[in-house]
Amino acid sequence: MSKPTAASVAPERFDALIIGAGQAGPSLAGRLSAGGMTVAIIERHLVGGTCVNTGCKPTKTLVASAQAVRTAQRGAEYGFSTGEVRVDMAAVAARANKVILDSRSGNEDWLTGMANVDLIRGHARFESADTVVVEGRRLTAPRIFINVGGRANVPEMPGLYDVPWMTNTGIVGLDILPRHLIVVGGSYIGLEFAQMYRRFGAEVTVVERGDRLIGREDPDVSQAVREILEAEGVTVRTGANCIGFAPTQEGVSVSVDCAEGPPASVGSHVLLAIGRRPNTDDLGLDAAAIATDARGYITVDDQLRTSVEGVWALGDCNGRGAFTHTAYNDFEIVAANLLDGEDRRVSQRLPGYALYIDPPLGRVGMTDAEALNSGRRLLFSKRPMTRVGRAVEKGETQGFMKVVADADTRRILGAAILGVGGDEAIHGILDMMSADQTIEALRWAVPIHPTVAEVIPTLLAELA
């Protein structure tokens, strides 16, 4: 007797299917379950997605370890001595791994404890617009939510597959110290790893194809970040217009062909940090007629609905945000619209994010360049961290804070705080923008002293 095929198996019916257990999926499962729906949430790899397993949780844990090392090395500046600082990379990696495992198991316990929710392990592929196949099982529902996330982009480059290399997935588990880490890609992920491994004791070179680091930022931010990294001994090679790889006795040779400096760098380890791509290429989206763009991101409208009725896409796979907080907000939008009778939209979301080098960069809204291109009458204000009392007291005076506002509406358009506490202080501006308040709304606030955020009213008062 022949084994039944997936097509011949009767479908299991649910009120909702969620493909992927990243940031949006489990929270949505909880809301749908609380609303009385039966839910199947399907995960083919690790519950928690990128943030828990290879992104925010482990990387920020590693950043914290690297910051502690740096503080110990600067002990004399603060009036104490620690002697030689030795880094135990196995212990550093074990600390990060514990954070991963604790968070993942917490997510798994949460999901398996939900009423009317089945956590199904396996790879889901669409059979039609309302049915998916998972390990021989057919699951069907009138509502399907795709939350499959993304992965490191690995573009074609000469000689790449002749040498060993890592992406963020591999390097978070590295328990040895590279002699010389070459980071290919001078953007957010690459720069965080570059600084942390330099602080751990590795020689580090950053290779960036563009003419400056983090090219989406304003030039003054890019330059200040470069100076922060170079001051700690990170070598930065921008304008790398001919990146290629070749094995050598010393490790890996990375050709850069920059205008200045040697034409190649030789390192022991290579990290590829060249953007992200969505995990949508093996879901069988064509079988459901779900549209994607040229880069593979699922096309969604302002309420995260795909081209197919009854199917939504949330998180990194929809191209409408590349952060944990935007993925979570996708869940909030969908849940509010489906369950609470609201009319929430992605376009209501303010763009905000942080770069977790030390000191961090907190960003919200438009860059100066974007504001200038908008044609508005503008007001600008900028203050170096050397004029922020809290930064001086902490001995952390690198960077600056700046804001741009509309001269006619008196609304803030964007801000950047590159400096100690910048990832936290930026929320004073983000919240004010979210509340649609004028720059005068903070004029009579009485902020706590001494903090970085206390300077925000002064920064706004200096707009000109």
Phi, psi and omega per residue, in radians:
M1 nan 2.252 -3.096
S2 -1.301 2.622 3.114
K3 -1.257 2.360 -3.131
P4 -1.140 2.460 3.076
T5 -1.444 2.866 3.138
A6 -1.015 -0.645 -3.097
A7 -1.156 -0.425 -3.110
S8 -1.595 -0.119 -3.129
V9 -1.435 2.327 3.128
A10 -1.112 2.404 -3.106
P11 -1.258 2.512 3.015
E12 -1.565 2.250 -3.014
R13 -1.752 2.347 3.077
F14 -2.305 2.877 3.024
D15 -1.349 -0.486 -3.128
A16 -2.677 2.504 2.992
L17 -2.008 2.368 3.058
I18 -2.124 2.081 -3.117
I19 -1.742 1.819 3.138
G20 1.954 2.300 -3.100
A21 -1.989 0.909 3.060
G22 -1.477 -2.401 -3.071
Q23 -1.340 -0.673 -3.086
A24 -1.404 -0.643 -2.982
G25 -1.057 -0.979 -3.110
P26 -1.065 -0.705 3.124
S27 -1.122 -0.690 3.098
L28 -1.158 -0.701 3.091
A29 -1.015 -0.709 3.122
G30 -1.108 -0.757 3.128
R31 -1.171 -0.755 -3.140
L32 -1.144 -0.708 3.093
S33 -1.073 -0.779 3.126
A34 -1.112 -0.451 3.093
G35 -1.470 0.114 3.068
G36 1.568 0.172 -3.110
M37 -1.584 2.630 2.963
T38 -1.546 2.352 -2.986
V39 -2.337 2.382 2.918
A40 -1.959 2.157 3.061
I41 -1.954 2.166 -2.954
I42 -1.927 2.220 3.129
E43 -2.333 2.162 -3.084
R44 -1.572 -0.258 -3.075
H45 -2.308 -1.715 -3.018
L46 -2.052 2.203 3.079
V47 -1.096 2.404 -3.129
G48 1.883 -0.315 3.059
G49 1.181 -2.805 -3.076
T50 -1.053 -0.812 -3.041
C51 -0.960 -0.864 -3.069
V52 -1.286 -0.684 -2.906
N53 -1.741 -0.624 -3.095
T54 -2.426 0.102 -3.062
G55 -2.102 -2.017 -2.974
C56 -0.901 -0.918 -3.025
K57 -1.040 -1.012 -3.123
P58 -1.223 -0.669 -3.073
T59 -1.189 -0.697 -3.141
K60 -1.274 -0.455 2.999
T61 -1.152 -0.758 3.092
L62 -1.149 -0.691 3.083
V63 -1.027 -0.727 3.139
A64 -1.127 -0.709 3.089
S65 -1.094 -0.757 3.142
A66 -1.135 -0.641 3.106
Q67 -1.148 -0.685 3.103
A68 -1.113 -0.696 3.081
V69 -1.065 -0.801 -3.113
R70 -1.105 -0.709 3.121
T71 -1.108 -0.744 3.114
A72 -1.092 -0.683 3.129
Q73 -1.161 -0.447 -3.131
R74 -1.674 0.274 -3.055
G75 -0.889 -0.708 -3.111
A76 -1.040 -0.542 3.125
E77 -1.162 -0.436 -3.090
Y78 -1.821 0.039 3.054
G79 1.636 0.406 3.078
F80 -2.498 2.907 -3.141
S81 -2.235 2.370 3.115
T82 -1.969 -0.109 -3.013
G83 1.322 -2.858 -3.134
E84 -1.181 2.305 3.126
V85 -1.645 2.072 -3.140
R86 -1.969 2.304 -3.101
V87 -1.754 2.219 3.058
D88 -1.736 1.688 -3.042
M89 -1.129 -0.527 3.088
A90 -1.126 -0.692 3.115
A91 -1.242 -0.653 3.081
V92 -1.067 -0.819 -3.134
A93 -1.152 -0.661 3.136
A94 -1.124 -0.656 3.101
R95 -1.090 -0.794 3.123
A96 -1.128 -0.690 -3.124
N97 -1.151 -0.621 3.099
K98 -1.116 -0.698 3.098
V99 -1.083 -0.717 3.099
I100 -1.059 -0.928 -3.037
L101 -1.125 -0.698 3.115
D102 -1.094 -0.759 -3.118
S103 -1.214 -0.735 -3.140
R104 -1.115 -0.803 -3.130
S105 -1.143 -0.595 3.071
G106 -1.098 -0.722 3.089
N107 -1.139 -0.732 -3.134
E108 -1.132 -0.762 3.121
D109 -1.089 -0.690 3.126
W110 -1.072 -0.847 -3.109
L111 -1.131 -0.829 -3.078
T112 -1.218 -0.295 3.102
G113 -1.553 -0.071 -3.130
M114 -1.350 2.397 3.070
A115 -1.226 2.441 3.049
N116 1.148 0.338 3.119
V117 -2.082 2.206 3.062
D118 -1.862 2.134 3.013
L119 -1.568 2.000 -3.068
I120 -1.959 2.202 -3.141
R121 -1.597 2.250 3.102
G122 2.627 3.054 -3.079
H123 -1.686 2.027 -3.127
A124 -1.546 2.381 3.030
R125 -2.322 2.420 3.136
F126 -1.235 2.350 2.969
E127 -1.735 -0.601 3.078
S128 -2.729 -3.025 -3.070
A129 -1.180 -0.314 -3.132
D130 -2.210 0.192 -3.079
T131 -2.403 2.378 3.038
V132 -2.195 2.726 3.103
V133 -1.967 2.278 3.133
V134 -2.324 1.905 3.093
E135 0.876 0.805 3.094
G136 1.508 -0.164 3.097
R137 -1.640 2.504 3.057
R138 -1.872 2.199 -3.115
L139 -2.102 2.342 -3.125
T140 -2.339 2.592 3.141
A141 -2.838 2.667 3.093
P142 -1.323 -0.201 3.125
R143 -2.295 2.197 3.118
I144 -2.238 2.318 -3.111
F145 -2.117 2.126 -3.109
I146 -1.709 2.134 -3.087
N147 -2.444 0.991 -2.957
V148 -1.625 -0.068 3.032
G149 1.220 -2.725 -3.095
G150 -2.544 -3.130 -3.136
R151 -2.547 2.988 -3.136
A152 -1.088 2.405 3.059
N153 -1.417 2.293 3.124
V154 -2.178 1.554 -3.107
P155 -1.290 2.849 3.071
E156 -1.221 2.180 3.067
M157 -2.453 2.506 -3.070
P158 -0.981 2.233 3.035
G159 1.357 0.069 -3.031
L160 -1.035 -0.733 -3.064
Y161 -1.508 0.179 3.010
D162 -1.674 -0.068 -3.069
V163 -2.336 2.764 3.032
P164 -1.348 2.535 3.096
W165 -2.682 2.874 -3.138
M166 -2.237 2.755 2.872
T167 -1.970 -3.018 3.117
N168 -1.023 -0.550 -3.137
T169 -1.078 -0.735 -3.120
G170 -1.377 -0.652 -3.002
I171 -1.290 -0.438 3.127
V172 -1.159 -0.347 3.107
G173 -1.738 0.057 -3.098
L174 -1.183 2.194 -3.108
D175 -2.020 0.347 3.026
I176 -2.218 2.823 3.126
L177 -1.668 2.044 3.066
P178 -1.071 2.519 3.017
R179 -1.148 -0.801 -3.129
H180 -2.566 1.917 3.125
L181 -1.635 2.157 3.040
I182 -1.805 2.092 -3.135
V183 -1.756 2.023 3.114
V184 -1.664 1.867 -3.092
G185 2.156 1.988 -3.075
G186 -1.786 0.868 3.108
S187 -2.077 -2.768 -2.889
Y188 -1.048 -0.950 -3.096
I189 -1.107 -0.808 -3.096
G190 -1.073 -0.693 -3.086
L191 -1.245 -0.614 3.095
E192 -1.094 -0.790 3.124
F193 -1.205 -0.623 3.131
A194 -1.046 -0.850 -3.111
Q195 -1.190 -0.749 -3.080
M196 -1.112 -0.722 -3.108
Y197 -1.300 -0.485 3.002
R198 -1.121 -0.721 3.130
R199 -1.203 -0.538 3.071
F200 -1.247 -0.329 3.058
G201 2.140 0.013 3.134
A202 -1.426 2.643 2.876
E203 -1.299 2.422 -3.049
V204 -2.367 2.343 3.019
T205 -2.198 2.287 3.056
V206 -1.818 2.217 -3.140
V207 -1.978 2.065 -3.094
E208 -2.213 2.258 -3.117
R209 -1.160 -0.649 -3.126
G210 -1.245 3.040 -3.091
D211 -1.448 -0.078 3.056
R212 -2.707 2.859 3.109
L213 -1.244 2.809 3.114
I214 0.543 1.219 -3.001
G215 -1.087 -0.306 3.128
R216 -1.358 -0.256 -3.137
E217 -1.493 2.900 3.043
D218 -1.126 2.649 -3.116
P219 -0.994 -0.614 -3.130
D220 -1.192 -0.578 3.072
V221 -1.199 -0.811 3.129
S222 -1.008 -0.786 -3.112
Q223 -1.165 -0.726 -3.141
A224 -1.123 -0.709 3.101
V225 -1.104 -0.737 3.113
R226 -1.050 -0.768 -3.128
E227 -1.120 -0.660 3.104
I228 -1.074 -0.798 -3.115
L229 -1.211 -0.763 -3.119
E230 -1.154 -0.552 3.107
A231 -1.118 -0.408 3.110
E232 -1.674 0.047 3.061
G233 1.730 0.152 3.057
V234 -1.362 2.256 3.060
T235 -1.492 2.261 -3.123
V236 -2.020 2.171 3.108
R237 -2.065 1.746 3.084
T238 -1.697 2.965 -3.084
G239 1.151 0.531 -3.126
A240 -1.409 1.531 -2.966
N241 -1.626 0.131 -3.141
C242 -2.604 1.177 -3.063
I243 -1.401 2.216 3.085
G244 -2.603 2.938 -3.017
F245 -2.311 2.546 3.067
A246 -2.669 2.469 3.083
P247 -1.268 2.531 3.048
T248 -2.400 2.977 3.105
Q249 -1.111 -0.511 -3.123
E250 -1.483 -0.188 -3.121
G251 2.494 -1.911 -3.081
V252 -2.241 2.273 3.036
S253 -1.683 2.189 3.117
V254 -1.959 1.951 3.119
S255 -1.362 2.453 -3.080
V256 -2.205 -0.591 3.078
D257 0.944 0.783 3.118
C258 -1.410 2.913 -3.131
A259 -1.177 -0.527 -3.134
E260 -2.223 2.658 3.089
G261 1.530 3.032 -3.131
P262 -1.104 2.665 -3.073
P263 -1.305 -0.114 -3.138
A264 -2.624 2.703 3.022
S265 -2.096 2.431 -3.136
V266 -1.963 2.131 -3.117
G267 -2.256 2.982 3.100
S268 -1.574 -0.472 -3.101
H269 -2.448 2.609 3.127
V270 -2.192 2.285 3.027
L271 -1.960 2.162 3.047
L272 -1.611 2.086 3.132
A273 -2.338 1.200 -2.990
I274 -2.075 0.946 3.062
G275 1.485 -3.047 -3.056
R276 -2.261 2.821 3.051
R277 -2.423 2.649 -3.073
P278 -1.366 2.621 3.104
N279 -1.522 1.023 -3.041
T280 -2.012 -0.046 -2.977
D281 -1.364 -0.203 -3.098
D282 -2.243 0.562 3.138
L283 -1.742 -0.064 -3.087
G284 1.206 0.610 -3.087
L285 -1.057 -0.538 3.132
D286 -1.068 -0.605 -3.127
A287 -1.138 -0.403 3.123
A288 -1.826 0.011 -3.118
A289 1.048 0.620 3.099
I290 -1.520 2.121 -3.022
A291 -1.368 2.520 3.022
T292 -2.265 2.843 3.084
D293 -1.555 -3.038 -3.046
A294 -1.119 -0.411 -3.128
R295 -1.650 -0.002 3.113
G296 1.674 -0.027 3.102
Y297 -1.297 2.441 -3.135
I298 -1.263 2.242 -3.120
T299 -1.300 2.216 3.133
V300 -2.309 2.762 3.059
D301 -1.573 -2.942 -3.038
D302 -1.235 -0.174 3.076
Q303 -1.998 0.302 3.021
L304 1.253 0.343 3.037
R305 -1.462 2.413 3.111
T306 -1.424 -3.008 3.116
S307 -1.255 -0.139 -3.098
V308 -1.974 2.249 3.120
E309 -0.998 2.311 3.096
G310 1.511 0.101 3.132
V311 -2.195 2.256 3.109
W312 -2.089 2.745 3.039
A313 -2.237 2.264 -3.066
L314 -2.212 2.630 3.055
G315 1.454 -2.793 -2.993
D316 -1.021 -0.441 -3.044
C317 -1.278 -0.177 -3.116
N318 -1.740 -0.042 3.083
G319 1.230 0.191 -3.123
R320 -1.776 0.132 3.123
G321 3.023 2.600 -3.078
A322 -2.213 0.572 -3.043
F323 -2.337 2.779 3.066
T324 -1.046 -0.738 -3.083
H325 -1.213 -0.532 3.079
T326 -1.307 -0.606 3.069
A327 -1.104 -0.753 3.127
Y328 -1.135 -0.661 3.105
N329 -1.168 -0.563 3.019
D330 -0.995 -0.791 3.069
F331 -1.010 -0.805 -3.103
E332 -1.057 -0.710 -3.135
I333 -1.115 -0.879 -3.100
V334 -1.107 -0.793 -3.125
A335 -1.116 -0.726 -3.130
A336 -1.112 -0.712 -3.114
N337 -1.268 -0.708 -3.086
L338 -1.363 -0.664 -2.958
L339 -1.910 -0.378 -3.022
D340 -1.998 0.044 3.114
G341 1.196 0.426 -3.122
E342 -1.652 3.086 3.137
D343 -2.266 1.169 -3.115
R344 -1.562 2.545 -3.050
R345 -2.407 2.643 3.118
V346 -1.094 -0.614 -3.095
S347 -1.153 -0.212 3.072
Q348 -1.427 -0.151 -3.057
R349 -1.473 2.289 3.039
L350 -1.413 2.346 3.062
P351 -1.282 2.098 3.102
G352 -2.531 2.526 -3.122
Y353 -2.907 3.069 3.118
A354 -2.423 2.634 2.956
L355 -1.872 2.094 -2.995
Y356 -1.678 0.844 2.780
I357 -1.371 -3.140 3.119
D358 -2.136 2.011 0.042
P359 -1.316 2.720 -3.056
P360 -1.408 2.828 3.017
L361 -1.906 2.122 2.998
G362 -1.844 2.309 -3.057
R363 -2.315 2.516 3.018
V364 -2.571 2.505 3.038
G365 1.223 -2.598 -3.060
M366 -1.356 2.623 2.865
T367 -1.350 2.949 3.065
D368 -1.024 -0.733 -3.113
A369 -1.087 -0.738 3.119
E370 -1.142 -0.678 3.119
A371 -1.144 -0.726 3.123
L372 -1.110 -0.647 3.136
N373 -1.277 -0.228 -3.096
S374 -1.377 -0.233 3.116
G375 1.435 0.078 3.135
R376 -1.343 2.821 2.881
R377 -1.405 2.245 -2.943
L378 -2.092 2.718 2.992
L379 -2.152 2.442 -3.114
F380 -2.208 2.628 3.013
S381 -2.613 2.459 -3.109
K382 -2.589 2.426 -3.135
R383 -2.458 2.247 3.092
P384 -1.243 2.668 3.135
M385 -1.179 -0.270 3.040
T386 -1.144 -0.267 3.105
R387 -1.891 0.398 3.063
V388 -2.004 1.983 -3.023
G389 -0.948 -0.752 -3.107
R390 -1.098 -0.657 3.121
A391 -1.166 -0.704 3.116
V392 -1.118 -0.773 -3.126
E393 -1.088 -0.640 -3.123
K394 -1.478 -0.097 -3.087
G395 1.198 0.556 -3.100
E396 -2.258 1.359 -3.003
T397 -1.865 0.246 3.076
Q398 -1.296 2.551 3.022
G399 1.686 -2.872 -3.075
F400 -2.841 2.966 3.006
M401 -2.218 2.466 -3.109
K402 -2.609 2.741 -3.116
V403 -2.532 2.576 3.040
V404 -2.210 2.392 -3.073
A405 -2.339 2.780 3.063
D406 -1.427 2.133 -3.067
A407 -1.187 -0.445 -3.079
D408 -1.568 -0.797 -3.115
T409 -1.502 -0.248 -3.112
R410 1.085 0.512 3.067
R411 -1.821 2.499 3.051
I412 -1.244 2.359 3.111
L413 -1.736 -0.539 -3.116
G414 -3.035 2.857 -3.128
A415 -2.758 2.710 3.046
A416 -2.427 2.337 3.011
I417 -2.175 1.802 3.067
L418 -1.791 1.746 -3.083
G419 2.946 3.067 -3.111
V420 -0.952 2.265 -3.130
G421 1.265 0.175 -3.075
G422 -1.094 -0.571 3.135
D423 -1.209 -0.413 3.093
E424 -1.644 -0.797 -3.067
A425 -1.098 -0.502 -3.107
I426 -1.049 -0.389 -3.107
H427 -1.204 -0.379 3.036
G428 -1.085 -0.611 3.099
I429 -1.445 -0.747 3.137
L430 -1.011 -0.779 -3.127
D431 -1.143 -0.658 3.121
M432 -1.159 -0.685 3.084
M433 -1.165 -0.702 3.128
S434 -1.104 -0.597 3.125
A435 -1.438 -0.015 3.109
D436 0.974 0.869 3.140
Q437 -1.767 2.670 3.086
T438 -1.347 2.919 -3.140
I439 -1.146 -0.332 3.109
E440 -1.336 -0.250 -3.046
A441 -1.110 -0.443 3.133
L442 -1.672 0.007 -2.986
R443 -1.046 -0.634 -3.065
W444 -1.904 0.283 3.009
A445 -1.205 2.680 3.102
V446 -2.068 1.483 -3.071
P447 -1.256 2.767 -3.126
I448 -1.290 2.386 3.062
H449 -1.968 2.439 -0.036
P450 -1.698 2.212 3.059
T451 -2.451 2.884 2.994
V452 -1.259 -0.708 -3.087
A453 -1.106 -0.405 -3.115
E454 -1.123 -0.312 -3.102
V455 -1.455 -0.216 -3.094
I456 -1.027 -0.820 3.093
P457 -1.027 -0.655 3.084
T458 -1.144 -0.734 3.106
L459 -1.035 -0.719 3.128
L460 -1.227 -0.621 3.121
A461 -1.147 -0.396 -3.104
E462 -1.639 0.116 3.107
L463 -1.048 2.323 -3.133
A464 -2.697 nan nan
